[in-house]
Amino acid sequence: MQRLVLGNWKMHLAAGETAAFLRDLLPRLPRRADREIAVAPPFTSLPAARAVLGDGPVALAAQDVFWEDGGAYTGEIS
């Protein structure tokens, strides 16, 4: 079974900040065949993340929407 390592940052980064974060993160990630790595930025940052990630080894995941203005709603954005 392949392991999945997935990170999200809730609603904390705008699109430009997401792109900068990923450009800094990618070279630091280990390349291991026994696990898949994915990131789940806020929905509003998906295009910026896709532009940085391209077809590389890090997968792009998505979060859905939530009705609150803010808070720690895992897997949700407002």
N, C-alpha and C positions, 0 to 999 in steps of 0.2 A: 504494500500500500504506500502510495506517495503522500507525503505530508504537505500541508498547505500552510504557509505563513502569510497572513493578510493583515495589513494595517490600514486604519482609517483615521482621519483627524477631524471628524464631526463637521462643524461649521467654522473652523478656525482660520482657514486660509482662502483668500480670493484667488481668482484664476492666475494672475501673474505671480503671486506668492507660491501657489501650487507648482507652477512650472519651475521656479527657482529652487524650491525644496527638492523636487524630483531630480533636477540636474545635479544637485549636491549629493543626493542620496544614492543614485544609481552606481557611481564608481565605488561606493563603500560596501555594496551588497556582495556577499559571497556567491559564487556560482557553484551550486551543488545539484547533482542529478537526482538526489533522493527527496527533493522538495520543490514545490512550486511556490513562487513568490507573487503576491498580488497586492495592489493598493486600491483603496476605495475613497477617492476624494469626494468632496461635496458635489452634488449634481451639477452645480453651476461651473465647476472646474473640470468637468469631463473632457471637453474639447482641448483645453490646455494640457491636460495630463496625456491625452492620446498623442498630441503633437510631440511631446517629449519622449514618451515611451515607444512610439512607433510600433514596429513588429518585434521588438526586443524580447528578452527573457522574462521581463516582469509583466504580469497580466494586469489588466484594468478591470476593476469591479465597480459597481454602482450602488449608491444608497437611494432609498426612496424618500418621499416628502412626509413632513409631519406638521401638524397645525399649530404648534406652539411657536412663539417668536424666537426662542432659544432654550438651551438646556442640554443635558447629557442624555439624549434620546438615541441610544445606539442603533445604528442603521438608518437613522432618520435625518432629514434636513428640514429647515423651516424656510 
